[in-house]
Amino acid sequence: MESGFTSQQAMSVTGLSRRQLTYWRNTGLVVPAQRTQGGHWRYTFLDLLALKTAKKLIEAGVSVQKIRKSIASLLNFLPTCTAPLRELSLVTTGDIILVLHGDTAFEALTGQEWILPVAELELEIARLHHPGKPRQVELFPEKEAQHTESTPTAGKRAVAPS
């Protein structure tokens, strides 16, 4: 049995047309990783992620040509990255594609690093998504938690420091 997703399955999962898949394959934007003995292309799960990423970038107003140039640029200054659409997190502001790689952010075409506190931004976004849900550290500061653990009533109720 052959593995991978057929073009029909890839179209169903991604919402892309056969024409788009063919064009992107022929121009090197997203080339399926597998080919059957009969010569049919098969997409891997990672290929599907790349297709969905490219589609999202296009929907955000980024041209196929700019995506292709960004990929070529990323391959040049990130030599260990072989498939940027699969391996990296990309964010677009419409005219700029930012790459989130580890704890850094940089512009895809130029490699210009952006000073962006990604971890702080992630925490802020988490707080926005769950504004009423306090974090454990807010409920039980470390000092209070240590004191509570050593008392015989630990776990029965929390007493706010006065």
MDTraj code that builds the backbone (N, CA, C; nanometers):
import mdtraj as md
import numpy as np

residues = "MET GLU SER GLY PHE THR SER GLN GLN ALA MET SER VAL THR GLY LEU SER ARG ARG GLN LEU THR TYR TRP ARG ASN THR GLY LEU VAL VAL PRO ALA GLN ARG THR GLN GLY GLY HIS TRP ARG TYR THR PHE LEU ASP LEU LEU ALA LEU LYS THR ALA LYS LYS LEU ILE GLU ALA GLY VAL SER VAL GLN LYS ILE ARG LYS SER ILE ALA SER LEU LEU ASN PHE LEU PRO THR CYS THR ALA PRO LEU ARG GLU LEU SER LEU VAL THR THR GLY ASP ILE ILE LEU VAL LEU HIS GLY ASP THR ALA PHE GLU ALA LEU THR GLY GLN GLU TRP ILE LEU PRO VAL ALA GLU LEU GLU LEU GLU ILE ALA ARG LEU HIS HIS PRO GLY LYS PRO ARG GLN VAL GLU LEU PHE PRO GLU LYS GLU ALA GLN HIS THR GLU SER THR PRO THR ALA GLY LYS ARG ALA VAL ALA PRO SER".split()
xyz = np.array([
    [0.0833, -0.1182, 0.0000],
    [0.0000, 0.0000, 0.0000],
    [0.0882, 0.1252, 0.0000],
    [0.0550, 0.2209, -0.0822],
    [0.1338, 0.3437, -0.0912],
    [0.0855, 0.4441, 0.0123],
    [0.1792, 0.5189, 0.0683],
    [0.1427, 0.6157, 0.1711],
    [0.1329, 0.7549, 0.1107],
    [0.0873, 0.8467, 0.1913],
    [0.0756, 0.9841, 0.1464],
    [-0.0661, 1.0164, 0.1013],
    [-0.0898, 1.1436, 0.0796],
    [-0.2209, 1.1933, 0.0394],
    [-0.2217, 1.2213, -0.1109],
    [-0.3277, 1.1802, -0.1769],
    [-0.3419, 1.2065, -0.3203],
    [-0.3686, 1.3551, -0.3414],
    [-0.3589, 1.3985, -0.4657],
    [-0.3910, 1.5380, -0.4978],
    [-0.5355, 1.5688, -0.4608],
    [-0.6244, 1.4741, -0.4862],
    [-0.7660, 1.4930, -0.4515],
    [-0.7823, 1.5138, -0.3008],
    [-0.7127, 1.4335, -0.2211],
    [-0.7203, 1.4477, -0.0767],
    [-0.6590, 1.5807, -0.0322],
    [-0.5486, 1.6186, -0.0932],
    [-0.4852, 1.7465, -0.0599],
    [-0.5779, 1.8631, -0.0925],
    [-0.6482, 1.8535, -0.2044],
    [-0.7442, 1.9582, -0.2423],
    [-0.8562, 1.9660, -0.1392],
    [-0.9033, 1.8522, -0.0941],
    [-1.0119, 1.8474, 0.0032],
    [-0.9693, 1.9071, 0.1375],
    [-0.8499, 1.8731, 0.1827],
    [-0.7999, 1.9206, 0.3121],
    [-0.7664, 2.0697, 0.3095],
    [-0.7078, 2.1160, 0.2006],
    [-0.6574, 2.2539, 0.1961],
    [-0.7534, 2.3536, 0.1329],
    [-0.8485, 2.3050, 0.0540],
    [-0.9381, 2.3967, -0.0157],
    [-0.8757, 2.4572, -0.1400],
    [-0.7643, 2.4026, -0.1834],
    [-0.6975, 2.4502, -0.3047],
    [-0.7508, 2.3750, -0.4260],
    [-0.7361, 2.4357, -0.5411],
    [-0.7788, 2.3700, -0.6645],
    [-0.6637, 2.2856, -0.7207],
    [-0.6977, 2.1947, -0.8109],
    [-0.5942, 2.1141, -0.8777],
    [-0.4967, 2.2062, -0.9524],
    [-0.5510, 2.3102, -1.0136],
    [-0.4674, 2.4054, -1.0874],
    [-0.3642, 2.4723, -0.9955],
    [-0.4091, 2.5117, -0.8744],
    [-0.3153, 2.5729, -0.7794],
    [-0.2077, 2.4736, -0.7369],
    [-0.2504, 2.3515, -0.7037],
    [-0.1522, 2.2497, -0.6632],
    [-0.0488, 2.2274, -0.7724],
    [-0.0953, 2.2159, -0.8955],
    [-0.0050, 2.1927, -1.0090],
    [0.0889, 2.3104, -1.0283],
    [0.0344, 2.4318, -1.0230],
    [0.1169, 2.5511, -1.0412],
    [0.2219, 2.5617, -0.9313],
    [0.1802, 2.5421, -0.8076],
    [0.2748, 2.5516, -0.6958],
    [0.3809, 2.4429, -0.7040],
    [0.3433, 2.3226, -0.7480],
    [0.4412, 2.2144, -0.7642],
    [0.5385, 2.2483, -0.8762],
    [0.4860, 2.2921, -0.9917],
    [0.5708, 2.3217, -1.1073],
    [0.6649, 2.4391, -1.0841],
    [0.6239, 2.5337, -1.0001],
    [0.7088, 2.6507, -0.9736],
    [0.7933, 2.6345, -0.8474],
    [0.7795, 2.5199, -0.7806],
    [0.8642, 2.4919, -0.6644],
    [0.8170, 2.5522, -0.5336],
    [0.6967, 2.6089, -0.5301],
    [0.6488, 2.6662, -0.4041],
    [0.6266, 2.5566, -0.3008],
    [0.5481, 2.4564, -0.3357],
    [0.5284, 2.3391, -0.2499],
    [0.5295, 2.2169, -0.3404],
    [0.6357, 2.1404, -0.3292],
    [0.6504, 2.0193, -0.4103],
    [0.6234, 1.8987, -0.3203],
    [0.5317, 1.8113, -0.3609],
    [0.5040, 1.6925, -0.2794],
    [0.6314, 1.6126, -0.2557],
    [0.6409, 1.5565, -0.1364],
    [0.7626, 1.4848, -0.0979],
    [0.7723, 1.3454, -0.1579],
    [0.6612, 1.2905, -0.2053],
    [0.6617, 1.1525, -0.2519],
    [0.6045, 1.1409, -0.3926],
    [0.6490, 1.0342, -0.4589],
    [0.5953, 1.0011, -0.5906],
    [0.5802, 0.8495, -0.5978],
    [0.4678, 0.8033, -0.6493],
    [0.4429, 0.6599, -0.6577],
    [0.5211, 0.5996, -0.7743],
    [0.5244, 0.4673, -0.7798],
    [0.5905, 0.3993, -0.8911],
    [0.5204, 0.4317, -1.0222],
    [0.3918, 0.4608, -1.0144],
    [0.3157, 0.4968, -1.1343],
    [0.3307, 0.6437, -1.1731],
    [0.4095, 0.7194, -1.0955],
    [0.4354, 0.8590, -1.1292],
    [0.3381, 0.9599, -1.0692],
    [0.2524, 0.9165, -0.9769],
    [0.1568, 1.0079, -0.9145],
    [0.2181, 1.0717, -0.7898],
    [0.1911, 1.2013, -0.7734],
    [0.2433, 1.2726, -0.6578],
    [0.1645, 1.2357, -0.5333],
    [0.2342, 1.2295, -0.4189],
    [0.1716, 1.2053, -0.2893],
    [0.2234, 1.3118, -0.1918],
    [0.1296, 1.3716, -0.1219],
    [0.1622, 1.4752, -0.0243],
    [0.1722, 1.4136, 0.1145],
    [0.2727, 1.4547, 0.1896],
    [0.2856, 1.4121, 0.3287],
    [0.2055, 1.5084, 0.4160],
    [0.1930, 1.4769, 0.5419],
    [0.1266, 1.5660, 0.6363],
    [0.1981, 1.7010, 0.6391],
    [0.3301, 1.6992, 0.6373],
    [0.4065, 1.8242, 0.6380],
    [0.3833, 1.9038, 0.5097],
    [0.3657, 1.8350, 0.3974],
    [0.3324, 1.9047, 0.2723],
    [0.1977, 1.9760, 0.2861],
    [0.1015, 1.9082, 0.3498],
    [-0.0295, 1.9697, 0.3701],
    [-0.0180, 2.0947, 0.4573],
    [0.0680, 2.0891, 0.5593],
    [0.0915, 2.2081, 0.6424],
    [0.1504, 2.3216, 0.5593],
    [0.2436, 2.2882, 0.4728],
    [0.3047, 2.3898, 0.3865],
    [0.2005, 2.4501, 0.2923],
    [0.1135, 2.3663, 0.2365],
    [0.0084, 2.4156, 0.1473],
    [-0.0864, 2.5095, 0.2218],
    [-0.1257, 2.4698, 0.3425],
    [-0.2172, 2.5536, 0.4207],
    [-0.1493, 2.6850, 0.4592],
    [-0.0209, 2.6810, 0.4912],
    [0.0523, 2.8027, 0.5260],
    [0.0595, 2.8966, 0.4067],
    [0.0940, 2.8426, 0.2903],
    [0.1015, 2.9248, 0.1698],
    [-0.0352, 2.9855, 0.1385],
    [-0.1388, 2.9074, 0.1532],
    [-0.2740, 2.9570, 0.1268],
    [-0.3089, 3.0713, 0.2216],
    [-0.2769, 3.0553, 0.3508],
    [-0.3056, 3.1600, 0.4505],
    [-0.2294, 3.2873, 0.4176],
    [-0.1036, 3.2739, 0.3762],
    [-0.0241, 3.3921, 0.3407],
    [-0.0861, 3.4640, 0.2204],
    [-0.1317, 3.3873, 0.1235],
    [-0.1945, 3.4474, 0.0053],
    [-0.3246, 3.5163, 0.0451],
    [-0.4032, 3.4511, 0.1313],
    [-0.5276, 3.5123, 0.1784],
    [-0.5014, 3.6411, 0.2560],
    [-0.3822, 3.6503, 0.3183],
    [-0.3457, 3.7702, 0.3937],
    [-0.2911, 3.8800, 0.3024],
    [-0.2837, 3.8522, 0.1723],
    [-0.2415, 3.9547, 0.0779],
    [-0.0987, 3.9435, 0.0280],
    [-0.0312, 3.8353, 0.0626],
    [0.1063, 3.8154, 0.0173],
    [0.1019, 3.7436, -0.1178],
    [0.1764, 3.7938, -0.2134],
    [0.1768, 3.7318, -0.3463],
    [0.2577, 3.6018, -0.3458],
    [0.2243, 3.5143, -0.4382],
    [0.2981, 3.3883, -0.4529],
    [0.4454, 3.4182, -0.4792],
    [0.4724, 3.5210, -0.5598],
    [0.6107, 3.5569, -0.5916],
    [0.6864, 3.5996, -0.4655],
    [0.6212, 3.6770, -0.3783],
    [0.6871, 3.7212, -0.2555],
    [0.7102, 3.6034, -0.1607],
    [0.6141, 3.5118, -0.1569],
    [0.6319, 3.3921, -0.0741],
    [0.7512, 3.3124, -0.1258],
    [0.7586, 3.2946, -0.2574],
    [0.8688, 3.2196, -0.3187],
    [1.0037, 3.2867, -0.2898],
    [1.0097, 3.4209, -0.3044],
    [1.1341, 3.4941, -0.2757],
    [1.1718, 3.4809, -0.1287],
    [1.0727, 3.4856, -0.0416],
    [1.0984, 3.4721, 0.1020],
    [1.1548, 3.3345, 0.1340],
    [1.0980, 3.2319, 0.0715],
    [1.1476, 3.0959, 0.0929],
    [1.2925, 3.0847, 0.0462],
    [1.3227, 3.1384, -0.0713],
    [1.4600, 3.1340, -0.1234],
    [1.5553, 3.2070, -0.0286],
    [1.5127, 3.3211, 0.0212],
    [1.5948, 3.3978, 0.1144],
    [1.6182, 3.3196, 0.2432],
    [1.5119, 3.2587, 0.2958],
    [1.5253, 3.1803, 0.4190],
    [1.6199, 3.0627, 0.3997],
    [1.6142, 2.9997, 0.2840],
    [1.7037, 2.8872, 0.2568],
    [1.8490, 2.9328, 0.2524],
    [1.8714, 3.0583, 0.2095],
    [2.0080, 3.1114, 0.2042],
    [2.0651, 3.1426, 0.3417],
    [1.9849, 3.2066, 0.4296],
    [2.0452, 3.2429, 0.5579],
    [2.0063, 3.1519, 0.6730],
    [1.9313, 3.0470, 0.6462],
    [1.9074, 2.9409, 0.7443],
    [1.9421, 2.8083, 0.6769],
    [2.0704, 2.7781, 0.6615],
    [2.1105, 2.6603, 0.5839],
    [2.0572, 2.5278, 0.6375],
    [2.0227, 2.5219, 0.7665],
    [1.9700, 2.3959, 0.8198],
    [1.8212, 2.3802, 0.7927],
    [1.7579, 2.4846, 0.7436],
    [1.6147, 2.4807, 0.7135],
    [1.5962, 2.4412, 0.5672],
    [1.5279, 2.3304, 0.5438],
    [1.5087, 2.2850, 0.4063],
    [1.3679, 2.3114, 0.3539],
    [1.2728, 2.3350, 0.4449],
    [1.1339, 2.3594, 0.4053],
    [1.0723, 2.4641, 0.4979],
    [1.1004, 2.5922, 0.4734],
    [1.0551, 2.6984, 0.5648],
    [0.9051, 2.7004, 0.5927],
    [0.8223, 2.6710, 0.4937],
    [0.6778, 2.6737, 0.5179],
    [0.6347, 2.5657, 0.6164],
    [0.7144, 2.4626, 0.6309],
    [0.6833, 2.3543, 0.7239],
    [0.7529, 2.3714, 0.8567],
    [0.8745, 2.4250, 0.8547],
    [0.9594, 2.4237, 0.9731],
    [0.9528, 2.5498, 1.0588],
    [0.9078, 2.6598, 1.0026],
    [0.9116, 2.7870, 1.0736],
    [0.7712, 2.8418, 1.0949],
    [0.7580, 2.9306, 1.1908],
    [0.6313, 3.0009, 1.2101],
    [0.6404, 3.1334, 1.1368],
    [0.5449, 3.1579, 1.0487],
    [0.5442, 3.2797, 0.9693],
    [0.4234, 3.3655, 1.0077],
    [0.4483, 3.4957, 1.0180],
    [0.3438, 3.5917, 1.0498],
    [0.3544, 3.7023, 0.9469],
    [0.2408, 3.7512, 0.8999],
    [0.2462, 3.8575, 0.8006],
    [0.1679, 3.9790, 0.8457],
    [0.2191, 4.0947, 0.8076],
    [0.1465, 4.2192, 0.8304],
    [0.0872, 4.2660, 0.6991],
    [0.0911, 4.1824, 0.5986],
    [0.0409, 4.2158, 0.4659],
    [0.1551, 4.2404, 0.3698],
    [0.2475, 4.3272, 0.4068],
    [0.3598, 4.3548, 0.3180],
    [0.4910, 4.2975, 0.3699],
    [0.4923, 4.2532, 0.4933],
    [0.6133, 4.1963, 0.5536],
    [0.5807, 4.0571, 0.6065],
    [0.6712, 3.9632, 0.5799],
    [0.6582, 3.8294, 0.6372],
    [0.7618, 3.8193, 0.7483],
    [0.7130, 3.8035, 0.8713],
    [0.8020, 3.7836, 0.9850],
    [0.8176, 3.6347, 1.0100],
    [0.9376, 3.5964, 1.0470],
    [0.9680, 3.4574, 1.0773],
    [0.9967, 3.4479, 1.2259],
    [0.9248, 3.3592, 1.2932],
    [0.9515, 3.3317, 1.4341],
    [1.0326, 3.2032, 1.4377],
    [1.1543, 3.2156, 1.4855],
    [1.2473, 3.1025, 1.4862],
    [1.3160, 3.1019, 1.6221],
    [1.2832, 3.0021, 1.7044],
    [1.3357, 3.0015, 1.8404],
    [1.2804, 3.1205, 1.9158],
    [1.3691, 3.1977, 1.9754],
    [1.3241, 3.3162, 2.0485],
    [1.3512, 3.4446, 1.9713],
    [1.3711, 3.4330, 1.8408],
    [1.3952, 3.5519, 1.7596],
    [1.2870, 3.5684, 1.6536],
    [1.2776, 3.6900, 1.6053],
    [1.1857, 3.7214, 1.4959],
    [1.2638, 3.8031, 1.3943],
    [1.2484, 3.7707, 1.2665],
    [1.3182, 3.8451, 1.1634],
    [1.2358, 3.8483, 1.0361],
    [1.2680, 3.9449, 0.9512],
    [1.1973, 3.9635, 0.8243],
    [1.2477, 3.8589, 0.7254],
    [1.1553, 3.7911, 0.6586],
    [1.1906, 3.6775, 0.5730],
    [1.2781, 3.7150, 0.4544],
    [1.2531, 3.8272, 0.3894],
    [1.3294, 3.8628, 0.2698],
    [1.4702, 3.9106, 0.3013],
    [1.4844, 3.9902, 0.4055],
    [1.6142, 4.0533, 0.4323],
    [1.6930, 3.9873, 0.5438],
    [1.6245, 3.9147, 0.6312],
    [1.6917, 3.8576, 0.7469],
    [1.7069, 3.9578, 0.8595],
    [1.6540, 4.0787, 0.8408],
    [1.6623, 4.1830, 0.9425],
    [1.5903, 4.1361, 1.0685],
    [1.6644, 4.1324, 1.1801],
    [1.6043, 4.0867, 1.3051],
    [1.5131, 4.1937, 1.3626],
    [1.4014, 4.1502, 1.4130],
    [1.3077, 4.2387, 1.4812],
    [1.3257, 4.2167, 1.6297],
    [1.3306, 4.3237, 1.7019],
    [1.3405, 4.3118, 1.8469],
    [1.1979, 4.2994, 1.8969],
    [1.1639, 4.1779, 1.9275],
    [1.0271, 4.1465, 1.9646],
    [1.0312, 4.0453, 2.0786],
    [0.9848, 4.0862, 2.1952],
    [0.9859, 3.9913, 2.3079],
    [0.8772, 3.8858, 2.2886],
    [0.9088, 3.7825, 2.2138],
    [0.8115, 3.6814, 2.1757],
    [0.7497, 3.6149, 2.2988],
    [0.8316, 3.5789, 2.3969],
    [0.7783, 3.5123, 2.5159],
    [0.6812, 3.6039, 2.5897],
    [0.7167, 3.7303, 2.6030],
    [0.6271, 3.8249, 2.6697],
    [0.4987, 3.8419, 2.5900],
    [0.5091, 3.8455, 2.4591],
    [0.3923, 3.8590, 2.3738],
    [0.3013, 3.7366, 2.3888],
    [0.3601, 3.6173, 2.3951],
    [0.2810, 3.4960, 2.4133],
    [0.2053, 3.4985, 2.5457],
    [0.2716, 3.5442, 2.6531],
    [0.2054, 3.5535, 2.7829],
    [0.0904, 3.6533, 2.7795],
    [0.1123, 3.7659, 2.7143],
    [0.0084, 3.8673, 2.7036],
    [-0.1117, 3.8145, 2.6256],
    [-0.0858, 3.7427, 2.5174],
    [-0.1942, 3.6840, 2.4386],
    [-0.2702, 3.5809, 2.5215],
    [-0.1973, 3.4992, 2.5979],
    [-0.2631, 3.4001, 2.6839],
    [-0.3523, 3.4691, 2.7862],
    [-0.3047, 3.5798, 2.8420],
    [-0.3875, 3.6543, 2.9381],
    [-0.5117, 3.7107, 2.8714],
    [-0.4997, 3.7555, 2.7468],
    [-0.6151, 3.8094, 2.6756],
    [-0.7192, 3.7014, 2.6472],
    [-0.6709, 3.5803, 2.6175],
    [-0.7622, 3.4701, 2.5874],
    [-0.8310, 3.4171, 2.7127],
    [-0.7656, 3.4293, 2.8277],
    [-0.8194, 3.3780, 2.9538],
    [-0.8092, 3.4869, 3.0613],
    [-0.8809, 3.5998, 3.0439],
    [-0.8654, 3.7120, 3.1362],
    [-0.9122, 3.6816, 3.2778],
    [-1.0127, 3.5975, 3.2952],
    [-1.0647, 3.5697, 3.4282],
    [-0.9949, 3.4561, 3.4978],
    [-0.9069, 3.3890, 3.4295],
    [-0.8407, 3.2715, 3.4856],
    [-0.7052, 3.3124, 3.5427],
    [-0.6951, 3.3259, 3.6745],
    [-0.5664, 3.3659, 3.7327],
    [-0.4657, 3.2516, 3.7261],
    [-0.3436, 3.2893, 3.7152],
    [-0.2369, 3.1892, 3.7151],
    [-0.2116, 3.1438, 3.8581],
    [-0.1601, 3.0247, 3.8752],
    [-0.1362, 2.9702, 4.0079],
    [-0.0456, 3.0613, 4.0885],
    [0.0549, 3.1184, 4.0257],
    [0.1481, 3.2035, 4.0976],
    [0.0775, 3.3287, 4.1509],
    [-0.0304, 3.3725, 4.0830],
    [-0.1054, 3.4872, 4.1320],
    [-0.1912, 3.4489, 4.2512],
    [-0.2412, 3.3240, 4.2528],
    [-0.3226, 3.2780, 4.3639],
    [-0.2390, 3.2432, 4.4859],
    [-0.1264, 3.1780, 4.4621],
    [-0.0422, 3.1308, 4.5700],
    [0.1018, 3.1728, 4.5461],
    [0.1385, 3.2923, 4.5870],
    [0.2787, 3.3324, 4.5707],
    [0.3680, 3.2298, 4.6402],
    [0.4882, 3.2155, 4.5907],
    [0.5787, 3.1114, 4.6396],
    [0.5947, 3.1171, 4.7914],
    [0.6131, 3.2356, 4.8461],
    [0.6327, 3.2509, 4.9899],
    [0.5099, 3.2024, 5.0655],
    [0.3923, 3.2407, 5.0200],
    [0.2677, 3.1997, 5.0836],
    [0.2477, 3.0495, 5.0683],
    [0.2815, 2.9955, 4.9501],
    [0.2642, 2.8532, 4.9251],
    [0.3523, 2.7709, 5.0185],
    [0.4762, 2.8157, 5.0437],
    [0.5659, 2.7437, 5.1334],
    [0.5115, 2.7463, 5.2759],
    [0.4591, 2.8605, 5.3173],
    [0.4026, 2.8737, 5.4502],
    [0.2802, 2.7844, 5.4650],
    [0.1940, 2.7804, 5.3664],
    [0.0720, 2.7016, 5.3687],
    [0.1034, 2.5532, 5.3739],
    [0.2064, 2.5101, 5.3007],
    [0.2424, 2.3685, 5.2984],
    [0.2888, 2.3193, 5.4340],
    [0.3460, 2.4061, 5.5154],
    [0.4000, 2.3638, 5.6441],
    [0.2961, 2.3689, 5.7555],
    [0.1779, 2.4204, 5.7286],
    [0.0747, 2.4280, 5.8323],
    [-0.0144, 2.3059, 5.8247],
    [-0.0750, 2.2667, 5.9398],
    [-0.1600, 2.1471, 5.9406],
    [-0.2886, 2.1628, 5.8601],
    [-0.3303, 2.2837, 5.8301],
    [-0.4545, 2.3043, 5.7532],
    [-0.4284, 2.3208, 5.6046],
    [-0.3080, 2.2871, 5.5625],
    [-0.2720, 2.3037, 5.4193],
    [-0.3688, 2.2247, 5.3330],
    [-0.4141, 2.2869, 5.2272],
    [-0.5021, 2.2213, 5.1318],
    [-0.6492, 2.2393, 5.1648],
    [-0.6831, 2.2820, 5.2873],
    [-0.8236, 2.2995, 5.3223],
    [-0.8771, 2.4335, 5.2757],
    [-0.7979, 2.5386, 5.2899],
    [-0.8406, 2.6704, 5.2435],
    [-0.7196, 2.7601, 5.2281],
    [-0.7321, 2.8556, 5.1433],
    [-0.6240, 2.9508, 5.1219],
    [-0.6588, 3.0783, 5.1957],
    [-0.5602, 3.1326, 5.2650],
    [-0.5801, 3.2565, 5.3391],
    [-0.4986, 3.3635, 5.2707],
    [-0.5646, 3.4710, 5.2339],
    [-0.4942, 3.5801, 5.1685],
    [-0.4070, 3.6518, 5.2682],
    [-0.2841, 3.6893, 5.2299],
    [-0.1965, 3.7623, 5.3224],
    [-0.2576, 3.8979, 5.3548],
    [-0.2410, 3.9384, 5.4814],
    [-0.2986, 4.0680, 5.5213],
    [-0.1969, 4.1793, 5.5158],
])
top = md.Topology()
chain = top.add_chain()
for i, resn in enumerate(residues, 1):
    res = top.add_residue(resn, chain, resSeq=i)
    for name in ("N", "CA", "C"):
        top.add_atom(name, md.element.get_by_symbol(name[0]), res)
traj = md.Trajectory(xyz[None], top)
